[in-house]
Amino acid sequence: MTAAVLGKAAAPEWTTTRWFNSDPLTLAGLRGRVVALEAFQMLCPGCVSHGLPQAGRLARSFGDDLVVVGLHSVFEHHEAMTPISLEAFLSEYKIRFPVGVDAHRGGDPTPITFGRYGMRGTPSLVLIDRDGTLRGHYFGAVEDLELATAVTRLIDETPVDTAAPDAVCTADGTCT
């Protein structure tokens, strides 16, 4: 497992071609919520044995406090991992959280969102805070306790209210 705790960089928007278990989701639409993005491939042994079950546990454990989103990011065996195959896979493995299919550009085998996030492979898990800031990036297996601690910290943080106007202060020191 490789983990990176990141500074204050805005999480890139994802680009998808299809959604399962949900209407299309965007980061802008999830603003104000903590998000765990699980990038996977259905033919990836680590994704099937660890990443996806862990994402399911996160969704069940944190309920409405955390939005768990799957991102099917295919960078190999494209012919075998079609949306039709993915639909059957999600049903067979009882994946209930929203799953988007990462888009591609022309003949480029690297999925767009996968590339934007600088992912090195699957499974990869990204944590995004309520303000849309990328706060954690994990590659490979992550210990449940370590991940739960990171998610809890993000949930417990007070979000920055970007919608509130800046205070206007007068010369006498009163601010409104």
N, C-alpha and C positions, 0 to 999 in steps of 0.2 A: 504494500500500500504506500502510495505517495500522497502526502497531504500538503496543501499550501494554504496558509491563511493569508488573505490578501488585504491590501489597503483599501482605500475608498475609491474604487473604480466602478462606474456604472456597468451593470450587467448588460451584455448585448441582447437585443431582441432576438427571439428565435424565428426561423423561417421554416414553415412546415407545409406539407402538401395535403395532409389529411389528419383527422382526429378520430380517436376511438374513446368511448366512455365519456364523452363530453362534447359540447360545442367548442369551436376554436377558442383557444386561450392565448392571451398576450401578456407580456410583462407589465405593460401599461395598465391593462385591465386588472392585474393582480396587485397593483400598488397598494400599500397598506397591509399586505399579508406577507408572512415569511414563506419562502418557497424553497423546496428541495427538488432539484432537477436531476433525475436519474437517466443518464445516457446509456443505452444498451443495444445489443444486437441479439436477436432471438437464437442465433446459433453459437453464441458465446457461452462457454461452460461456466465462467465466473459470474456472468450476468444471471444465468439460470439458477445457479446454486447459491449465490450470495447477494448480488446487487438487487435483483427484483424482489426476492423475499424480504430483504431489509427495507426496501422502499415501502412494501406493503405493511411491515411492522411499524414504520414511521407514521404512515397514514392512520393506522388503527390506534396507535399510542397517543398521538398528538391531536387527533380529531380536527376540529375547526381552527385550531391555533396554527396549523401548518398546511400548506397546499403542496401535495406531492404530485409531481408531473413526470411522466416517462417521456423519453425522447428516443425513438428508434432511429439510431444513427448508423446506417449501413455503409461501411467502407470496404467491404469485401463480400464475395458470394452474392452479388446483387440479384442474380436470377432466382436464387432460392428464397430470398427474404422480401417477397413482394407484400403489398398491403393485404392481399387475400390470405397469404400464409400468416401474416401477423395477426389478422383478425381471429383465425383459428387458434393460434398460439395463445393469445390473450384470454380466450375462452377456456382453453384447456388448462392453463395455469391460474385461472381465476384472478386475473389482474383487473382490479376494479377502478383504480385511479386513472385520471386522464392520460392518454398517450398520443403524442404527436409524431408524425413521420417526418424526419429531418429531410429538407429539400436538397437537391443537387443542382449544380450549374453544368449544363451540357454534358460533356464526357468526363468531367472531373469526378474521380471516385470518392473524394472527400466531401462529406455532407457539409452544407453551409454553416449551420449552427455549431456543429462539432468544430469546424475550423475557427469560427469567431471566438469560441471559448478556449482555443488552444489545447483541446483535448488530445491526449496521446493514444488513447485506446478505450476499450470498454471492459468492465463497467467504470464509468466516471460519475461522480456525484458532485453537484454544485449547490451551494447554499447562497440564497439571496435574501437580504434583509427587507424590511418593510419599505424602505426608501428606494428599493431597486438597485442596491449596491451589492456587488459580488463580494461575499464574505468568506467563502471556503470553497476549495476545489480539491477533490480527492480522486485518485486513480487507483483502481484495484480494490481489494477488500478493506473495509473500514470496520473497526471494532464497534459494536453496538453502543457501548457505554460512551466511548469518545464522541460518536456522532450525536447521541442523545444529549450529551453535555453541550455540544456546540449549538444544537437546535434550541435547547432550553435558554441558553444565553441570548440568542437572537430574539426569541419570543419575549423574554423579560425586558429587553431594551425598550426605551421610550423612543418612538419614531420621531424623526425631525419633521415638523409640520411645514412642508414646502408650500402649502396653500395659504398659510397665514401671511398677511402683509407684514412688512418690516415696521417696527415701531417708529412713530414720528415723534421726535422730542423737540420741545421749544427751548428757548434760551433760559427760561426759569427752571428747567429740569423736569417738567411734566412730560410724560410720554403717553401716547395713546395708540 
